[in-house]
C-alpha cells in the first residue's frame, strides 16, 4: 500500500548540497522549490546552459559547472534529469564514486540499468518530481526509500514510496494525463466561445471552476467516487454529461491509452 509520508522526515541540513545533471523543466521546478525556504547549495550541469545561468542569476547558492563531471566532484547528492533516450550515454561517460546518491528523475529507466550505468555509486533512487515542486507542493513518488532523496523531496513538497518498483511506472504513466486534461479544459472553453462567450471570459471561467475543484481535492474528505456522486443530482446535467461520456466509451479509452503508456515505460 502506498501512502504519503507524514512523519519520520529526516532533519534538514543547512549545508545540504545538490548536483543536477540536466537542466530542463523539472530541474528548474526543483531548484525554484528549494529556494522557497532554507535554500541549499546547488550545482548545475552546463546542459541547457542558458536556463542554468538564468537560475544561477535568480537564486543565491546556485552555480553552473563547466561539465557534468564537475557536478559530481562538487556534490554527492545527484539528480539526473536528462531525456531518457540519452541517459545511458550521459551516465556512462561519468566517473561516479561509491558515496554518490543518484536520484533519477527520468521516466521508464529501471533501477538495475541505473545502477549499472552509475556504478560504483551505492545508492540509486527513481523519482517522479512534479511541476508543482516549484511551489514546494510536489507529491514526489520515489523508490526505494532513501534518506537523502527523502530530505531533498520533502524540501519541495511531500513524498510517496510505493511498496515495489513496478508501481512507480504506473505513477509515471498517470502523469501522462496532464496534457489531455488541459486539452479537455480547452475544449470546454472553446465550446463556450462557440456559443457567444468572449474568449477571455470563457478561459477565465473554465480555469476558475476547475481550479477551485482542484483546490478542493487537496483537502480530501471523501473518496473520488463519493466526490463524483456529490457533484451529481438525479436527473441533473452533471449526470447527463457523465452518462453520455461513459456511453461513448471515454473512460475505457483513457484506460487503454494509459495501458499503452505503461507498456512503453516498461519497455
N, C-alpha and C positions, 0 to 999 in steps of 0.2 A: 504493500500500500504506500502511495506517495503522499506526503504531507509537507507543506511549507514549514521550515524550521523556525520556531519562535523563541527557542531557548538554546542555551549551550553555545552561544556565539562567542568565538574567541576574542579576547581583548584586542582592541585595535592598537597597532604600533604606530606611534607618531613618526617613527623613522622608516616606515614601510617604503619600499622601492619596487616599482613595477616596470617591466620592459614589454614593449609591444612590437611584434613583427607583423607588419601590415597596418596601414593607417587608412581605413575606409570609414563607412558609416557607423559600424559597431564600435570600433576603437574610439571614434570621435564621441559617441554617446557615453562610453565608459569613462573617458577622460573628463568629459563635462560633469558627469555624475560624481566623480571622485572629488571634484572641486566645489561641491555643494557644502561640504564641511570637512575639516581635518585633511586638507589635501596632502597626499604623499608626493614623493619624488617620482617622476615618470620619464622614462627614456623611450623615444620613438624611433623606429627604423626609418630610413630615408625613402622607403617605398611610398609613393604619392607625396613627394616632398612638399608640395605647395600646401596641402592640407595639414601635414605635420608641422610646418612652420607657422601656419595660422594658429594652431593650438598652442604652440610654444609662445607665440606673441600674446595670446589671450590669457594664459594661466601661468602663475609663478611655479617654479619647480618642474616645468615640462621642458625637456631638451630633445633636440633632434640629433641623432647619431650619424656618423658618416657611413656606417654599414650595419647590416643585420648582426654580424659577429660582434661589433662593438656593443650592441644592446645586451648580448649575452655576457660580455665582460663586465658590464656595469650593474647588472641586475640578475638575481637568481629566480625571481618570480616572473615567468614569461607567458604572455598571452599571445597566441598565434592566431591571426585573423586575416589570412590571405585567402584567395579564391581556391576552393578545394582542388581544381584540376592542376594547380601548380604547387600544391602543398609538399609533395614528395621532393620536387626539385629544390624548393626553398629550404626545407628542413635538412635534407641530407648533405647540403653543402656547408652546414654549420657544425661547429665543434661544441657540443654540449658537455657539461660537467655533471657528475653524479648528484651534486647538490641542487641542480636546477629543478624547479617545479614548472612543468609545461602544462599550460591551460589552453586547450584548443577551443576556439570559437567557430570552428568550421563544420558545416553540416556533412553528415554521411561518411566520415572517416572513423573507422572503429579503433578502439584502444590498441589492439595488437599491432596495427600498422603504425599508429602514432608512436608507440613505444619503440618499435624497430627503427623508425626514422629519427628519433631523438635520443637514442642510446648514446651514452650511458646514464642519462637522466633517470633517476629512480622513481620520481612521482609524475604521473601523467593523468590529466583530467580532461574529460569532454564537458563542454558547457554550451548553453544557449542563452546568452545575454540578449535582452530585448531592447528595442529603441528607447523605451521608457527609462533605461539606465541613465539617460541624460538628465532626468529629473530625480534621480535616486529612487525610482519607483519600479524597477525591473523585478520580476519574479524569475530568477535565473535557475533553470533546471541544469543540474550537473551530475556527473557520475565519474568515478566513485566519490564517496565522502573524502574530503581533504581539507585540512585546517587552513592552509594557505589560500586555497581557492575560496573557501567559505569567508575568510576575512575580506578578500577583495570584493566578492559579490554582495556581501551584506553592507558594504560601503555604498553600493549603488542600488539597494533595494532589499529583497529577501531571497531566500534560497529554497529550492525544492530538490530533493535527492530521491530518485526512483530506486526501487529495490533491485533492479537489474538493468544492464546496459541496453538491451533492445527497446525498452520503454523510452529511452532518450530519443531514438529515431522517431517514435510516434509523436513525442512532443515537438520535435523539429518539423515533422510533416504538418502538424497543426498550425505552425507559423506561416505555412504557405497560403493560408486563407486570407492574409491581410489585404492583398490587392483585390481579391474577389469581393471581400466585404466592402471595401471602399468603392468598387465598381457598382455594387448593389445600391449604395447611397447615391452615387452619381446617377443611376437610373431613376431613382425616386425624384431627385432634384430636377433632372431633365424632364421627367413627366410633368412636374409642376409647371415648368416654363412652357411646355406644350399646351398647357391649359390656361395660359394667360398670366401666369405669375412672373414678375420681374426676376431675372436671373439671380441677382444678388439676394433678393428676398428668399428665393427658392433654396439657394445654397445655405443661407443663414438659418432658415427654419429647419432644414434637414439635419444640418450638423448640430443644431441645438437639441432637437428632440432625441437624437441618438447619442449625443454627448452626455445628456442628462441620464439617459438609460444606462450608458456605460458607467457613469459615476455611481449609480445605484448598485451595480454589480460588485463594486469594490467593498461594499459592506453587506455581504450576502447573509441573509437570514433564512432563505429557503433554497431548495434545490432548483436547478434550471427548469425541469418540467413543471414544478409548482409555480415558479415565476411566470412561465408561459401561460398557465391556466389563469393566473391572476390578471393577465393582460387581455383576457377574452371574456366576453359575456355571451350567454346563449343567444344565438341568432344575430350577434353583433358583427361589425365589419372586420374586426381582427380575426375572428373565427372564419369569416368568409374568405379572406385572403389566404390564411394559412391552409384552409381546406383546398383551395384552388392550387396552391403551390405543391401540396402533398399529392394531389390528384395528378399533377403534371410530372411527378417524379423528381422534384427538385432535391429533397433530402437524399434520395438514393444516388442522384447524380453527384452530390457533394461527397458521399461516402466512396463512390467509385473513383473520383478524382483524388481523394486522399489516399486511397489504396495504391494508386499508381505512383503518387509522390513517395509513399513509404517504400514501395518496391525499388524505386530509383535510388533512394537513400541507402538501402541495404545492398545495392549493387546486384 
